[in-house]
Every structure is written in structure tokens, then in C-alpha cells.
Amino acid sequence: MPTPAFTEGYNMAKVMREWLFDREPKRNPTQTLPYVKTDLHALKREEEVLVWFGHSSYYFQLNGLRFLVDPVLSGSASPFAKGIPAFEGSDIYKAADIPNIDVLLVTHDHYDHLDYPTIRALLPKINRVVCGLGVGAHLQRWGVSAEQLHELDWHESLKINNDIMLSAIPTRHFSGRSLKRNSTLWLGFVVETPGYKLLVGGDSGYGEHFKQIGAQHGPFDLVLLENGQYDRKWKYIHMQPEEVLQAAQDLRAKRLLPVHSAKFALANHPWDEPLRRIYTAAQQHPEVLLATPKIGEILQLQQPAQAYEAWWQ
């Protein structure tokens, strides 16, 4: 599908003009976000849980293995320290809080998903890394060995062990660090065990690929889809909240955890709008269970009816 960076009629100059002179006043919360500081080191490996760190960083345990996704734990989603600072209360996890990791998943190389200080701090704890084509070059420069790295193209699969299969899926997005764009691949992952199926969505605009993934890999017990940092000016590369819910239905998901919000202000919408809108839309679609844990709160993978507060209120 054609996926331009900007919607028709918009360009970088128009986007920057609004960013500088017409900023939404509620892009940042006015008080510390509520959170729960779960001790990840104390979790037993057999516990099948997920802990969200805000934005698109999270940790989960499945079938005895520990996974970490797109960790950004340095307090900034920028190449510059404090360039795009984390909200108060959203940056509670640091490298020291992370246990040894069996598999690190990297969906793409944008600064809000691939963070140099975090990767450097976590290097001694990482067993293997799975990422898209070309992303491994960044990681090798930072100290990850070639033996630890597995680069995948869309639709390729990797057997983690006898019980866990990892499949790379397409997303509607782009890649790039600094001024260089689209020299590496952006993707999502399907993580499948004999008894559970989880989708790591990565960043994506809405499109027919969700139905195709649902038909090929679904139904899913849990999908994590980006819900935040959207704008009508870049509708092809990020979904509106209502589209996120539609994508979950296309994927044949039983439960949806919306991510990509509540930590960094990367778009010109109120910080809590993504959660407000998807929460409202989900009331009309009870067939998809919406999971909205606080940052750091445990999500039980095997308990789909687990209840959560509307903490953003």
C-alpha cells in the first residue's frame, strides 16, 4: 500500500509551523501520572505476565521466557538528553530494574523505540535480539554481537525454542534516525506458543494488512497496537484511536492493549486523548476486551477478564 509520510496537502513546513505556533496546551499532563512499580526481578519465570513501561516499551514473560520490547528507559525519546522528556511518573523503570532478557524485540529504529543509552545499559542482560533488516547495524555498533542478532524480513519466522515461534509481520510506517530514512525495515511480531498467541504491533497506519494478518495468524489472545502520536496530517503512518479498535477486530483479537501514549509528547493532541477516545469507542464493541493498566501494573496474560481503572481520568 502506498504510505506517504504526510497526508495529501501537508508537508514538513506546514507541520513545523503548527508545532511551533499552534501547540495544543494539554500535550503534557499537569501532575504526576499514577503508576505501580512492580519488582520484575521478583517475578517467577513461570508467571505469564506483561508490564507496560509507557509509550511502546514493555516486558512480558511467556512460556518460561523473558521478552523485552522497544525499551526506552533514558528519560528522553530524542538523540539529545531531555530533548523529548518523559512525563512525570512515566519514567519509573531503568536498566537496573530489568532482569536478564531472553529475547529483545525491536520493531524499528526511531528514537522513541530504539534508544542508545538504554541498549548500552542493558547489553550485559540481553541474550538475543530480533529486529528488522538493517537495524542490526545500529546494534552491532553499540556492542551487540553478530551471534546475538537475528534480522527478519516481513513474513519470515524464527523458532525461538521448541515451543515458541516468532513471525515478522508488515506494518504501515517508515524508519530512520537523524536525516536518513527508510534504510532499515519496520515491522511487528507474532509470538506464538502452543497455548497462547500475542501480537506486538509496532507503529502502523491502518490498512488491509491487519485483516491479512488476522486471517493468517489469528485469532489472538492479546494484541498490542499503537494508539497515540496521531494526526490528520500523517494519517497513513499512525492510527486514530477508532482505527486501532477496528484493527483489533480485523486481527480477530480477544483483548487489546493500546500503547504508544502516556510517556512522550510527539504529536499535537492532549496527552490523555488517545485513551479517552479508545475507551469510549470500546464501549460499543464488547467483543474486544480493552486492557488499560497503569504504567508498571501487572497484566495477567491468562486472565482476559482482568479489570482496570480508567486511571487517566
Summary of the structure (lengths in Angstrom):
residues: 313
radius of gyration: 18.0
end to end distance: 37.1
largest distance: 55.0
contacts: 1047
relative contact order: 0.16
helix: 22%
strand: 25%
